[in-house]
Amino acid sequence: MKKRQNSRSIITPAGVLALFALSISVAEARVSLESFASLIEELSPTVVNISISQKVSGNSGFRGLPPGIPPGTPFEAFFRDFWERGGEGDASPLPPPSRQVNSLGSGFVIDPDGIIITNNHVIANADEITVNFTDGESLPATLIGRDPRTDLAVIKVKPGKKLAYAKFGDSDKARVGDWVLAVGNPFDLGGTVTAGIISAVNRNINAGPYDSFIQTDAAINRGSSGGPLFNLDGEVIGVNTAIISPSGGSIGIGFAVPASIAVGVIEQLRKYGETRRGWLGVQIQTVSDEIAESLNLSEARGAIVASVESGSPADRAGIEAGDVILQFNGIDVEKMRDLPRIVADTPIGEQVNVIVFRDGEEKILAAVVARLEEGEREVEARNEKKDDSKGEAQEILGLKLSALDDNLRQRYGLNEEAKGVVVVGVAPNSPASEKYILPGALITEVGQNPVNSFEDVKAQINKARDEGRRSVLMKLESEERARFVALRLDDIP
Protein backbone atom coordinates (compact mmCIF):
# COMPACT_ATOMS: atom_id res chain seq x y z
CA MET A 1 0.00 0.00 0.00
CA LYS A 2 1.44 3.32 -1.06
CA LYS A 3 2.01 6.00 1.53
CA ARG A 4 0.03 9.18 1.05
CA GLN A 5 2.27 12.06 0.09
CA ASN A 6 2.22 15.17 2.29
CA SER A 7 0.66 17.97 0.20
CA ARG A 8 1.90 20.80 2.42
CA SER A 9 4.71 22.96 1.01
CA ILE A 10 7.76 23.65 3.11
CA ILE A 11 8.63 27.37 3.27
CA THR A 12 12.31 28.02 3.74
CA PRO A 13 13.67 31.11 5.54
CA ALA A 14 14.63 32.56 2.16
CA GLY A 15 11.05 32.06 0.98
CA VAL A 16 9.71 33.81 4.06
CA LEU A 17 11.95 36.81 3.35
CA ALA A 18 10.84 36.91 -0.31
CA LEU A 19 7.16 36.84 0.65
CA PHE A 20 7.75 39.55 3.24
CA ALA A 21 9.52 41.75 0.67
CA LEU A 22 6.68 41.19 -1.82
CA SER A 23 4.05 42.15 0.76
CA ILE A 24 6.01 45.31 1.60
CA SER A 25 6.21 46.37 -2.09
CA VAL A 26 2.50 45.71 -2.65
CA ALA A 27 1.64 47.68 0.47
CA GLU A 28 3.81 50.59 -0.67
CA ALA A 29 2.11 50.59 -4.07
CA ARG A 30 -1.31 50.55 -2.39
CA VAL A 31 -0.36 53.45 -0.11
CA SER A 32 0.92 55.52 -3.01
CA LEU A 33 -2.46 55.20 -4.71
CA GLU A 34 -4.63 55.77 -1.65
CA SER A 35 -4.88 59.48 -2.42
CA PHE A 36 -4.03 61.91 -5.20
CA ALA A 37 -4.73 64.86 -2.90
CA SER A 38 -1.20 66.26 -2.64
CA LEU A 39 -0.75 66.11 -6.39
CA ILE A 40 -4.10 67.78 -7.07
CA GLU A 41 -3.36 70.56 -4.57
CA GLU A 42 -0.30 71.37 -6.64
CA LEU A 43 -1.97 71.08 -10.05
CA SER A 44 -5.43 72.59 -9.52
CA PRO A 45 -4.30 76.27 -9.75
CA THR A 46 -3.01 75.58 -13.28
CA VAL A 47 -6.46 74.55 -14.53
CA VAL A 48 -9.03 77.18 -15.50
CA ASN A 49 -12.67 77.43 -16.47
CA ILE A 50 -13.41 79.18 -19.75
CA SER A 51 -16.70 80.88 -20.58
CA ILE A 52 -17.54 82.42 -23.93
CA SER A 53 -20.36 84.62 -25.07
CA GLN A 54 -21.71 85.01 -28.56
CA LYS A 55 -24.38 87.33 -29.90
CA VAL A 56 -26.96 85.63 -32.09
CA SER A 57 -29.39 87.68 -34.15
CA GLY A 58 -33.12 87.05 -34.10
CA ASN A 59 -32.98 85.70 -37.66
CA SER A 60 -31.50 82.43 -36.49
CA GLY A 61 -34.09 79.97 -37.71
CA PHE A 62 -36.60 77.73 -35.96
CA ARG A 63 -36.30 77.77 -32.16
CA GLY A 64 -39.01 75.34 -31.20
CA LEU A 65 -42.71 75.45 -30.37
CA PRO A 66 -44.29 77.49 -27.55
CA PRO A 67 -45.40 75.48 -24.48
CA GLY A 68 -48.58 73.51 -25.03
CA ILE A 69 -48.24 73.24 -28.82
CA PRO A 70 -47.58 69.57 -29.72
CA PRO A 71 -45.19 68.74 -32.58
CA GLY A 72 -46.64 67.42 -35.80
CA THR A 73 -49.65 69.76 -35.83
CA PRO A 74 -50.28 72.50 -38.43
CA PHE A 75 -49.10 75.01 -35.82
CA GLU A 76 -45.55 73.64 -36.14
CA ALA A 77 -45.30 74.83 -39.76
CA PHE A 78 -46.71 78.21 -38.73
CA PHE A 79 -44.17 78.81 -35.97
CA ARG A 80 -41.29 77.46 -38.07
CA ASP A 81 -42.16 79.97 -40.81
CA PHE A 82 -42.53 82.68 -38.16
CA TRP A 83 -39.06 82.18 -36.71
CA GLU A 84 -37.34 81.73 -40.07
CA ARG A 85 -38.68 85.17 -41.05
CA GLY A 86 -37.06 86.45 -37.88
CA GLY A 87 -40.37 87.03 -36.14
CA GLU A 88 -41.14 89.90 -38.49
CA GLY A 89 -44.01 90.75 -40.81
CA ASP A 90 -47.73 90.90 -40.47
CA ALA A 91 -47.84 87.66 -38.50
CA SER A 92 -45.44 88.90 -35.82
CA PRO A 93 -46.34 91.08 -32.87
CA LEU A 94 -42.68 90.97 -31.69
CA PRO A 95 -39.42 92.50 -32.94
CA PRO A 96 -36.67 90.01 -33.79
CA PRO A 97 -34.86 89.31 -30.52
CA SER A 98 -31.09 89.33 -30.28
CA ARG A 99 -29.78 86.68 -27.90
CA GLN A 100 -26.59 86.25 -25.91
CA VAL A 101 -25.43 82.63 -26.06
CA ASN A 102 -23.02 81.43 -23.39
CA SER A 103 -21.04 78.20 -23.26
CA LEU A 104 -18.40 76.75 -20.99
CA GLY A 105 -15.23 74.74 -21.25
CA SER A 106 -11.88 74.13 -19.62
CA GLY A 107 -8.25 74.99 -20.18
CA PHE A 108 -4.87 75.11 -18.48
CA VAL A 109 -2.02 77.60 -18.09
CA ILE A 110 1.33 76.72 -19.70
CA ASP A 111 3.14 80.03 -19.18
CA PRO A 112 3.23 82.18 -16.02
CA ASP A 113 2.62 85.27 -18.19
CA GLY A 114 -0.86 84.10 -19.16
CA ILE A 115 -0.73 81.64 -22.09
CA ILE A 116 -3.61 79.17 -21.85
CA ILE A 117 -4.48 76.07 -23.87
CA THR A 118 -8.02 74.88 -24.65
CA ASN A 119 -9.98 73.24 -27.45
CA ASN A 120 -10.81 75.07 -30.65
CA HIS A 121 -14.46 74.08 -30.36
CA VAL A 122 -14.63 75.73 -26.92
CA ILE A 123 -13.79 79.20 -28.22
CA ALA A 124 -14.93 78.95 -31.85
CA ASN A 125 -17.11 81.91 -32.93
CA ALA A 126 -16.76 83.55 -29.50
CA ASP A 127 -17.33 87.30 -29.24
CA GLU A 128 -15.91 87.38 -25.73
CA ILE A 129 -13.71 84.90 -23.84
CA THR A 130 -13.44 84.97 -20.04
CA VAL A 131 -11.03 82.86 -18.00
CA ASN A 132 -11.99 81.97 -14.42
CA PHE A 133 -9.25 80.90 -12.00
CA THR A 134 -9.49 78.71 -8.91
CA ASP A 135 -8.88 81.70 -6.61
CA GLY A 136 -12.04 83.37 -7.94
CA GLU A 137 -10.33 85.86 -10.26
CA SER A 138 -11.78 86.35 -13.77
CA LEU A 139 -9.85 87.86 -16.67
CA PRO A 140 -10.77 88.60 -20.30
CA ALA A 141 -8.79 86.64 -22.86
CA THR A 142 -7.72 87.23 -26.44
CA LEU A 143 -7.30 84.57 -29.11
CA ILE A 144 -3.70 83.91 -30.19
CA GLY A 145 -4.40 81.13 -32.68
CA ARG A 146 -6.45 78.00 -33.27
CA ASP A 147 -6.23 74.80 -35.27
CA PRO A 148 -9.48 73.02 -36.23
CA ARG A 149 -7.60 69.96 -37.48
CA THR A 150 -6.36 69.03 -34.00
CA ASP A 151 -9.08 70.99 -32.15
CA LEU A 152 -6.51 73.05 -30.24
CA ALA A 153 -6.50 76.77 -29.43
CA VAL A 154 -4.18 79.18 -27.64
CA ILE A 155 -5.57 82.17 -25.74
CA LYS A 156 -3.89 84.80 -23.55
CA VAL A 157 -4.78 86.80 -20.45
CA LYS A 158 -2.91 89.69 -18.81
CA PRO A 159 -2.50 88.69 -15.16
CA GLY A 160 -1.34 91.02 -12.42
CA LYS A 161 0.98 88.34 -11.09
CA LYS A 162 2.84 85.28 -12.25
CA LEU A 163 0.48 82.36 -12.71
CA ALA A 164 0.88 78.76 -11.66
CA TYR A 165 1.42 76.72 -14.82
CA ALA A 166 1.57 73.14 -16.00
CA LYS A 167 4.34 71.46 -17.96
CA PHE A 168 3.98 69.02 -20.82
CA GLY A 169 5.31 65.50 -20.44
CA ASP A 170 6.36 62.86 -22.94
CA SER A 171 3.14 61.21 -24.09
CA ASP A 172 5.12 58.71 -26.16
CA LYS A 173 6.16 57.06 -22.89
CA ALA A 174 2.55 56.64 -21.77
CA ARG A 175 1.49 53.01 -21.56
CA VAL A 176 -1.88 51.32 -21.52
CA GLY A 177 -2.73 50.80 -17.86
CA ASP A 178 -0.94 53.92 -16.54
CA TRP A 179 -2.89 56.04 -14.05
CA VAL A 180 -4.06 59.46 -15.31
CA LEU A 181 -6.02 62.37 -13.84
CA ALA A 182 -8.48 64.54 -15.80
CA VAL A 183 -9.26 68.00 -14.44
CA GLY A 184 -11.96 70.26 -15.86
CA ASN A 185 -15.27 72.05 -15.49
CA PRO A 186 -18.02 69.51 -16.30
CA PHE A 187 -21.55 70.88 -16.51
CA ASP A 188 -20.36 74.19 -14.97
CA LEU A 189 -19.87 72.52 -11.59
CA GLY A 190 -16.43 74.05 -11.14
CA GLY A 191 -13.06 72.38 -10.83
CA THR A 192 -13.56 68.61 -10.91
CA VAL A 193 -10.98 65.83 -10.76
CA THR A 194 -11.50 62.32 -12.12
CA ALA A 195 -9.04 59.44 -12.14
CA GLY A 196 -8.65 56.48 -14.46
CA ILE A 197 -6.17 54.64 -16.58
CA ILE A 198 -4.98 54.90 -20.15
CA SER A 199 -7.24 52.52 -22.06
CA ALA A 200 -5.48 52.78 -25.43
CA VAL A 201 -2.94 54.87 -27.31
CA ASN A 202 -2.72 55.95 -30.95
CA ARG A 203 -6.49 55.66 -31.20
CA ASN A 204 -8.07 56.66 -34.52
CA ILE A 205 -11.67 57.93 -34.14
CA ASN A 206 -11.94 59.39 -37.68
CA ALA A 207 -11.94 62.95 -36.36
CA GLY A 208 -9.28 64.14 -38.80
CA PRO A 209 -6.07 63.30 -40.67
CA TYR A 210 -3.90 63.49 -37.55
CA ASP A 211 -5.88 61.18 -35.26
CA SER A 212 -3.66 59.55 -32.63
CA PHE A 213 -5.65 59.99 -29.44
CA ILE A 214 -4.98 58.78 -25.93
CA GLN A 215 -8.08 56.93 -24.77
CA THR A 216 -8.93 56.98 -21.08
CA ASP A 217 -11.70 55.82 -18.77
CA ALA A 218 -11.23 58.87 -16.50
CA ALA A 219 -14.62 60.59 -16.65
CA ILE A 220 -14.73 63.43 -19.19
CA ASN A 221 -18.05 65.22 -19.55
CA ARG A 222 -19.51 68.22 -21.32
CA GLY A 223 -17.56 71.26 -20.13
CA SER A 224 -14.37 69.26 -19.53
CA SER A 225 -13.20 69.90 -23.10
CA GLY A 226 -9.83 71.61 -23.20
CA GLY A 227 -8.76 70.46 -19.77
CA PRO A 228 -5.49 68.63 -19.10
CA LEU A 229 -4.85 64.92 -18.74
CA PHE A 230 -2.09 64.55 -16.14
CA ASN A 231 0.20 61.63 -15.43
CA LEU A 232 1.26 60.86 -11.86
CA ASP A 233 4.36 63.03 -12.30
CA GLY A 234 2.04 66.02 -12.64
CA GLU A 235 2.82 66.45 -16.34
CA VAL A 236 0.26 67.14 -19.06
CA ILE A 237 0.32 64.22 -21.48
CA GLY A 238 -2.93 65.10 -23.27
CA VAL A 239 -5.61 67.71 -23.90
CA ASN A 240 -9.08 66.29 -23.21
CA THR A 241 -11.06 66.71 -26.41
CA ALA A 242 -13.81 64.20 -27.14
CA ILE A 243 -15.97 61.43 -25.72
CA ILE A 244 -18.09 58.64 -27.12
CA SER A 245 -21.48 58.66 -25.45
CA PRO A 246 -25.04 57.97 -26.58
CA SER A 247 -26.37 60.11 -23.71
CA GLY A 248 -23.93 63.01 -23.69
CA GLY A 249 -22.46 61.93 -20.35
CA SER A 250 -19.33 59.93 -19.63
CA ILE A 251 -19.45 56.18 -20.19
CA GLY A 252 -15.73 55.75 -19.66
CA ILE A 253 -14.58 56.35 -23.25
CA GLY A 254 -12.78 59.68 -23.51
CA PHE A 255 -10.05 60.94 -25.81
CA ALA A 256 -7.18 63.38 -25.41
CA VAL A 257 -4.85 64.92 -28.00
CA PRO A 258 -1.43 63.59 -26.98
CA ALA A 259 1.27 66.02 -25.93
CA SER A 260 3.48 64.72 -28.76
CA ILE A 261 1.05 66.33 -31.23
CA ALA A 262 -0.15 69.26 -29.11
CA VAL A 263 3.27 70.73 -28.32
CA GLY A 264 4.24 71.30 -31.97
CA VAL A 265 0.85 72.77 -32.86
CA ILE A 266 0.94 75.09 -29.84
CA GLU A 267 4.44 76.32 -30.70
CA GLN A 268 3.30 77.26 -34.20
CA LEU A 269 0.13 78.96 -32.96
CA ARG A 270 2.13 81.01 -30.47
CA LYS A 271 4.73 81.97 -33.04
CA TYR A 272 2.62 82.54 -36.14
CA GLY A 273 -1.00 82.61 -34.97
CA GLU A 274 -1.64 79.70 -37.35
CA THR A 275 -0.24 76.30 -38.24
CA ARG A 276 2.39 75.77 -40.90
CA ARG A 277 2.36 72.11 -41.81
CA GLY A 278 4.35 70.26 -44.40
CA TRP A 279 2.70 69.15 -47.67
CA LEU A 280 3.64 66.46 -50.16
CA GLY A 281 0.66 66.60 -52.54
CA VAL A 282 -0.57 63.02 -52.81
CA GLN A 283 -3.83 61.20 -52.28
CA ILE A 284 -3.15 57.96 -50.43
CA GLN A 285 -4.95 54.87 -49.25
CA THR A 286 -4.34 51.84 -47.08
CA VAL A 287 -2.20 48.99 -48.38
CA SER A 288 -4.41 45.97 -47.80
CA ASP A 289 -3.16 42.39 -47.85
CA GLU A 290 -4.65 42.00 -51.33
CA ILE A 291 -2.91 45.12 -52.64
CA ALA A 292 0.40 44.02 -51.09
CA GLU A 293 0.07 40.60 -52.73
CA SER A 294 -0.79 42.06 -56.11
CA LEU A 295 2.30 44.30 -55.96
CA ASN A 296 4.62 41.54 -54.70
CA LEU A 297 5.17 43.56 -51.53
CA SER A 298 6.28 41.25 -48.73
CA GLU A 299 3.75 42.62 -46.20
CA ALA A 300 0.92 45.14 -46.00
CA ARG A 301 2.66 48.33 -44.93
CA GLY A 302 3.18 51.90 -46.08
CA ALA A 303 0.76 54.12 -47.98
CA ILE A 304 -0.13 53.56 -51.63
CA VAL A 305 -0.32 56.70 -53.77
CA ALA A 306 -3.69 56.94 -55.51
CA SER A 307 -2.94 60.21 -57.31
CA VAL A 308 -0.37 63.01 -57.39
CA GLU A 309 -1.28 66.69 -57.51
CA SER A 310 0.17 68.42 -60.55
CA GLY A 311 3.06 70.71 -59.63
CA SER A 312 3.20 69.43 -56.04
CA PRO A 313 6.39 68.41 -54.21
CA ALA A 314 5.52 64.77 -54.92
CA ASP A 315 5.11 65.53 -58.63
CA ARG A 316 8.45 67.32 -58.78
CA ALA A 317 10.12 64.49 -56.89
CA GLY A 318 8.92 61.92 -59.42
CA ILE A 319 6.48 60.11 -57.15
CA GLU A 320 3.89 58.28 -59.23
CA ALA A 321 0.42 56.84 -58.70
CA GLY A 322 0.85 53.24 -57.64
CA ASP A 323 4.01 53.89 -55.62
CA VAL A 324 3.92 52.62 -52.05
CA ILE A 325 5.59 55.12 -49.72
CA LEU A 326 7.53 53.06 -47.17
CA GLN A 327 9.65 55.75 -45.54
CA PHE A 328 9.59 59.55 -45.35
CA ASN A 329 12.49 61.61 -44.03
CA GLY A 330 14.01 58.58 -42.34
CA ILE A 331 10.77 57.59 -40.57
CA ASP A 332 9.09 54.30 -41.47
CA VAL A 333 5.48 54.52 -42.62
CA GLU A 334 3.91 51.53 -40.92
CA LYS A 335 0.31 52.49 -41.71
CA MET A 336 -1.36 54.81 -44.19
CA ARG A 337 -2.50 57.24 -41.48
CA ASP A 338 1.10 57.67 -40.26
CA LEU A 339 2.16 59.54 -43.41
CA PRO A 340 0.05 62.73 -43.01
CA ARG A 341 1.41 63.27 -39.49
CA ILE A 342 5.01 62.64 -40.53
CA VAL A 343 4.77 65.04 -43.48
CA ALA A 344 2.93 67.66 -41.43
CA ASP A 345 5.71 67.69 -38.83
CA THR A 346 8.44 68.18 -41.44
CA PRO A 347 9.82 71.75 -41.72
CA ILE A 348 8.66 73.63 -44.80
CA GLY A 349 11.35 73.93 -47.47
CA GLU A 350 13.34 70.95 -46.19
CA GLN A 351 14.57 68.40 -48.70
CA VAL A 352 13.88 64.84 -47.59
CA ASN A 353 14.37 61.35 -48.92
CA VAL A 354 11.26 59.34 -49.76
CA ILE A 355 11.59 55.58 -50.15
CA VAL A 356 8.93 54.12 -52.44
CA PHE A 357 8.20 50.61 -53.63
CA ARG A 358 7.77 50.53 -57.42
CA ASP A 359 7.96 47.68 -59.94
CA GLY A 360 9.08 45.20 -57.31
CA GLU A 361 11.92 47.24 -55.85
CA GLU A 362 12.61 50.17 -53.55
CA LYS A 363 13.58 53.54 -54.96
CA ILE A 364 14.88 56.63 -53.16
CA LEU A 365 13.44 59.95 -54.32
CA ALA A 366 14.15 63.48 -53.07
CA ALA A 367 11.27 65.84 -52.28
CA VAL A 368 11.22 69.43 -51.03
CA VAL A 369 8.35 69.84 -48.58
CA ALA A 370 5.92 72.70 -49.25
CA ARG A 371 3.36 74.32 -46.95
CA LEU A 372 0.06 72.48 -46.61
CA GLU A 373 -2.14 75.56 -46.37
CA GLU A 374 -0.68 77.06 -49.57
CA GLY A 375 -0.86 73.72 -51.38
CA GLU A 376 -4.52 73.30 -50.51
CA ARG A 377 -5.31 76.76 -51.88
CA GLU A 378 -3.51 75.96 -55.13
CA VAL A 379 -5.36 72.68 -55.55
CA GLU A 380 -8.71 74.31 -54.81
CA ALA A 381 -8.08 77.06 -57.34
CA ARG A 382 -7.01 74.53 -59.97
CA ASN A 383 -10.09 72.37 -59.39
CA GLU A 384 -12.39 75.35 -59.78
CA LYS A 385 -11.06 75.84 -63.31
CA LYS A 386 -11.64 72.23 -64.31
CA ASP A 387 -14.81 70.89 -65.80
CA ASP A 388 -16.94 69.05 -63.28
CA SER A 389 -16.53 65.30 -63.73
CA LYS A 390 -18.63 62.52 -62.25
CA GLY A 391 -18.08 59.32 -63.34
CA GLU A 392 -22.79 48.77 -72.82
CA ALA A 393 -20.65 46.31 -72.83
CA GLN A 394 -18.78 43.23 -71.71
CA GLU A 395 -18.53 41.85 -68.20
CA ILE A 396 -15.59 40.62 -66.14
CA LEU A 397 -15.02 40.25 -62.37
CA GLY A 398 -18.57 41.44 -61.81
CA LEU A 399 -17.92 44.66 -63.73
CA LYS A 400 -19.80 45.68 -66.86
CA LEU A 401 -17.32 47.73 -68.88
CA SER A 402 -17.37 49.90 -71.96
CA ALA A 403 -14.81 51.92 -73.85
CA LEU A 404 -15.27 55.69 -73.73
CA ASP A 405 -17.36 57.43 -76.36
CA ASP A 406 -19.15 60.78 -76.58
CA ASN A 407 -22.40 59.37 -75.20
CA LEU A 408 -20.72 57.89 -72.13
CA ARG A 409 -18.72 61.08 -71.55
CA GLN A 410 -21.98 63.02 -71.50
CA ARG A 411 -23.85 60.45 -69.39
CA TYR A 412 -21.24 60.33 -66.64
CA GLY A 413 -19.92 63.86 -66.95
CA LEU A 414 -16.44 62.79 -68.06
CA ASN A 415 -14.29 65.48 -69.65
CA GLU A 416 -12.64 65.23 -73.04
CA GLU A 417 -9.21 64.47 -71.57
CA ALA A 418 -10.46 61.42 -69.66
CA LYS A 419 -8.98 58.09 -70.75
CA GLY A 420 -9.75 54.55 -69.69
CA VAL A 421 -12.65 52.15 -69.52
CA VAL A 422 -16.00 53.13 -67.97
CA VAL A 423 -17.87 51.02 -65.43
CA VAL A 424 -21.49 51.00 -66.60
CA GLY A 425 -22.77 48.26 -64.27
CA VAL A 426 -21.79 46.24 -61.20
CA ALA A 427 -23.11 42.76 -60.40
CA PRO A 428 -24.77 42.47 -56.96
CA ASN A 429 -22.77 40.56 -54.33
CA SER A 430 -19.71 40.51 -56.57
CA PRO A 431 -16.17 41.36 -55.37
CA ALA A 432 -16.55 44.66 -57.24
CA SER A 433 -19.71 45.60 -55.34
CA GLU A 434 -18.04 44.70 -52.05
CA LYS A 435 -15.30 47.24 -52.89
CA TYR A 436 -17.93 49.95 -53.50
CA ILE A 437 -17.17 50.33 -57.21
CA LEU A 438 -20.03 52.29 -58.77
CA PRO A 439 -21.21 52.97 -62.33
CA GLY A 440 -19.46 56.01 -63.75
CA ALA A 441 -16.09 55.08 -62.29
CA LEU A 442 -13.25 55.19 -64.79
CA ILE A 443 -10.71 52.35 -64.79
CA THR A 444 -7.44 53.83 -66.01
CA GLU A 445 -4.97 51.10 -65.00
CA VAL A 446 -5.05 47.35 -64.41
CA GLY A 447 -1.94 45.69 -63.01
CA GLN A 448 -0.33 49.15 -63.13
CA ASN A 449 -0.67 49.25 -66.91
CA PRO A 450 -2.87 51.76 -68.80
CA VAL A 451 -6.12 50.40 -70.26
CA ASN A 452 -8.38 51.93 -72.92
CA SER A 453 -10.59 49.00 -73.91
CA PHE A 454 -12.25 45.91 -72.51
CA GLU A 455 -9.62 43.84 -74.28
CA ASP A 456 -6.88 45.71 -72.42
CA VAL A 457 -8.57 44.99 -69.10
CA LYS A 458 -9.07 41.32 -69.91
CA ALA A 459 -5.47 40.92 -71.07
CA GLN A 460 -4.10 42.33 -67.79
CA ILE A 461 -6.42 40.12 -65.74
CA ASN A 462 -5.34 37.03 -67.68
CA LYS A 463 -1.70 38.04 -67.23
CA ALA A 464 -2.21 38.23 -63.47
CA ARG A 465 -3.81 34.79 -63.51
CA ASP A 466 -0.96 33.35 -65.59
CA GLU A 467 1.52 34.71 -63.04
CA GLY A 468 -0.32 32.89 -60.29
CA ARG A 469 -1.69 36.01 -58.58
CA ARG A 470 -4.81 35.77 -56.45
CA SER A 471 -5.82 39.38 -57.05
CA VAL A 472 -5.40 42.15 -59.58
CA LEU A 473 -4.86 45.83 -58.86
CA MET A 474 -7.08 48.42 -60.58
CA LYS A 475 -6.84 52.18 -60.50
CA LEU A 476 -10.21 53.93 -60.57
CA GLU A 477 -10.99 57.62 -60.96
CA SER A 478 -14.30 59.16 -59.97
CA GLU A 479 -15.41 62.70 -59.11
CA GLU A 480 -11.90 64.12 -59.28
CA ARG A 481 -10.56 61.42 -56.94
CA ALA A 482 -8.49 58.34 -57.58
CA ARG A 483 -8.08 55.11 -55.65
CA PHE A 484 -6.64 51.64 -56.05
CA VAL A 485 -8.76 48.51 -55.61
CA ALA A 486 -7.53 44.92 -55.50
CA LEU A 487 -10.11 42.42 -56.84
CA ARG A 488 -9.82 38.73 -56.07
CA LEU A 489 -9.33 36.40 -59.05
CA ASP A 490 -10.11 33.10 -57.35
CA ASP A 491 -12.95 31.20 -59.08
CA ILE A 492 -14.12 34.29 -60.96
CA PRO A 493 -14.52 33.90 -64.75
ABEGO torsion letter per residue (X at the ends): XBBBBBABBBBBAAAAAAAAAAAAAAAAAAAAAABAAAAAAAAAAABBBBBBBBBBBABAEBAEBBBGBBBGBAAAAAAAAAAAAGGBEAABABBBBBBBBBBBBBBBBABAAGBBBBBAAAABGBABBBBBBAAGBBBBBBBABBBAAAGBBBBBBBBABBBBBBBBBBAAABBBGBBBBBBBBBGGAEBBBBBBBBABBGBBAGAEAABBBBBBABBBBBGABGBBBBBAAGBBABBBABBBBAAGBBAGBBBBBBAAAAAAAAAAAAAAGBBBBBBAGBBBBBBBAAAAAAAGBABBBEBBBABBBBGBAAAAAGBBBGBBBABBGGBBBABAAAAAAAAAABBBGBBBBBBBBBGGBBBBBBBBBBBAAAAAAAAAAAAAABBBBBXXEBBBGGBBBBBBBAAAAAAAGBBAABBEBBBABBBBGBAAAAAGBBBGBBBABBGGBBBABAAAAAAAAAAAAAAGBABBBBBBBBGGBBBBBBBBABGBX
